[in-house]
Amino acid sequence: MKYPVLALLTFAATCFVGCNEQKAAIDDQKKATKDSIDDRKTAVDAAAKDAKKQTEIDAALDKAKIDAKTAATQAQLDAEKKKADAQAALEKAKVDAEKK
């Protein structure tokens, strides 16, 4: 009678240890999956941060180009204005010269 009880206890212990090993393997796999997801989340956050920085840089460049184009256009218009003033002064001088 001792052997069947001993065999039953050994079988129960083996099942218990086997179940614990399976549970440990499942926990390890769950941890590895979570770590992998956390790593991907970190990578996505870093990529988003880099994209935001690049967008800010691009926006600053676009603004600088617009400001430069505006300044150049205004300078050209000022030059045309001065040319028109000079042309009018020349015409007036011609008229005055013809009267004398």
Phi and psi in degrees as a GROMACS rama.xvg file:
@    title "Ramachandran Plot"
@    xaxis  label "Phi"
@    yaxis  label "Psi"
@TYPE xy
-69.0838  -36.5488  LYS-2
-67.2104  -42.8652  TYR-3
-63.8416  -38.0797  PRO-4
-67.6736  -43.1151  VAL-5
-62.5697  -42.3936  LEU-6
-64.3003  -40.6533  ALA-7
-64.7972  -43.3885  LEU-8
-64.724  -39.5349  LEU-9
-64.5277  -43.6146  THR-10
-62.1532  -43.6519  PHE-11
-63.3893  -41.924  ALA-12
-64.9375  -40.3795  ALA-13
-63.8486  -43.41  THR-14
-63.3431  -42.1893  CYS-15
-63.0233  -45.6298  PHE-16
-65.9151  -41.9025  VAL-17
-61.5181  -41.7323  GLY-18
-65.7343  -41.7876  CYS-19
-62.785  -39.0762  ASN-20
-65.8084  -40.6561  GLU-21
-64.5472  -42.649  GLN-22
-64.035  -40.5276  LYS-23
-63.674  -40.7613  ALA-24
-64.364  -40.9998  ALA-25
-64.1117  -43.517  ILE-26
-62.5161  -41.2276  ASP-27
-63.1394  -41.9117  ASP-28
-65.5464  -40.5336  GLN-29
-62.5465  -43.1934  LYS-30
-63.7751  -43.0228  LYS-31
-63.2584  -40.1686  ALA-32
-64.8213  -45.1351  THR-33
-62.7821  -42.2153  LYS-34
-61.8176  -41.6535  ASP-35
-63.0693  -42.8574  SER-36
-64.982  -42.7337  ILE-37
-61.7258  -40.03  ASP-38
-63.3531  -41.9839  ASP-39
-66.8478  -38.1875  ARG-40
-62.4089  -41.7465  LYS-41
-62.4348  -42.4588  THR-42
-64.4717  -40.8228  ALA-43
-64.8722  -42.869  VAL-44
-61.6183  -42.5802  ASP-45
-65.091  -41.1259  ALA-46
-65.1653  -40.1643  ALA-47
-65.0465  -40.1736  ALA-48
-63.6235  -43.8017  LYS-49
-63.7226  -40.504  ASP-50
-64.0642  -39.8779  ALA-51
-64.0354  -43.3443  LYS-52
-60.6566  -44.9783  LYS-53
-64.1565  -38.0694  GLN-54
-64.0966  -41.0476  THR-55
-64.2952  -40.5837  GLU-56
-63.9631  -45.6458  ILE-57
-61.5974  -41.2323  ASP-58
-64.1947  -40.907  ALA-59
-63.8008  -40.6854  ALA-60
-64.9644  -44.1174  LEU-61
-61.073  -42.3998  ASP-62
-63.1948  -43.1312  LYS-63
-63.2373  -40.7981  ALA-64
-63.1503  -42.2327  LYS-65
-63.9962  -44.3822  ILE-66
-62.0078  -42.0682  ASP-67
-65.4189  -42.6338  ALA-68
-64.5958  -40.8767  LYS-69
-62.9445  -45.1656  THR-70
-63.1436  -41.6194  ALA-71
-65.7699  -42.4129  ALA-72
-64.939  -42.6085  THR-73
-64.4659  -39.5779  GLN-74
-63.7676  -41.141  ALA-75
-64.8408  -42.0707  GLN-76
-65.2954  -38.5578  LEU-77
-63.2993  -39.915  ASP-78
-64.8749  -41.9806  ALA-79
-63.4996  -36.839  GLU-80
-63.6533  -46.6214  LYS-81
-63.443  -37.9133  LYS-82
-63.5114  -42.2977  LYS-83
-64.2444  -40.2452  ALA-84
-63.0807  -43.3472  ASP-85
-65.6283  -40.4434  ALA-86
-63.0311  -43.2014  GLN-87
-64.8447  -40.8273  ALA-88
-62.9383  -39.3504  ALA-89
-63.3529  -44.9703  LEU-90
-62.2363  -41.9001  GLU-91
-62.9941  -41.8963  LYS-92
-64.2361  -37.9004  ALA-93
-62.2615  -45.2591  LYS-94
-62.1576  -44.0161  VAL-95
-64.8687  -37.4315  ASP-96
-68.8724  -34.9081  ALA-97
-71.6116  -30.8814  GLU-98
-72.3598  -27.8634  LYS-99
